[in-house]
């Protein structure tokens, strides 16, 4: 079994093919979402909403009433603010949580495969009172909803 | 090696609701220590949940996710007795995998 595998690799110039496949998989723009091992550094470094949408591979985002953000209106402790994001948009593929006034706006992004409900619940830090934006990619397009959350005690200071 | 995650996976109607509590500092890189030197960022970057070999959720996180992160989500197709496996990787390359049985 092993020897035949070696022959196949030799016959097709295995190393080169493998290298190409790796390059294609690793450097294809926008593929970072889908990869378990990838981390979209560009998206996490951005500071404005539009740049995040672009870094994730979209052109622009439309506001949608089908995205629901559930969170406290006033968070006493900015270090732990619970959020539930639910999307009613068909074919929701990705859900991201953005905090507008944090040093880096993107807090977390989730990719939702088929069979998983477009519903996530997590906790994020907020430096100060800010709009929180839920960005959803559904059927190839980007949508968002936002909500202001007041923070009594910031979670990013030290 | 980091502390184990606490994972609960329970049937909620026809779906499985998974709740995960991870143990991690989630240092932002913004804070300074007593001497004024910046504390380097240290946070979970990737989280993957699988059920029967199929990925049911994958996430990319920035440092703005709270310390000791909590995550909850629901997926279809699971049944009691199945296993849900969660893995995270942080920006220092540390990794942790834990599993839970659906009840």
Interface residues (C-beta under 8 A of the other chain):
Chain A: X32 X33 X34 X36 X37 X38 X39 X40 X43 X44 X79 X80 X81 X82 X99 X102 X103 X104 X106 X107 X108 X109 X110 X111 X112 X113 X115 X116 X117 X119 X120 X121 X122 X123 X124 X125 X126 X155 X156 X157 X158
Chain B: X15 X26 X28 X30 X31 X32 X33 X39 X45 X46 X48 X54 X55 X56 X57 X58 X59 X60 X61 X62 X63 X64 X65 X66 X67 X69 X70 X71 X72 X73 X74 X75 X76 X77 X87 X89
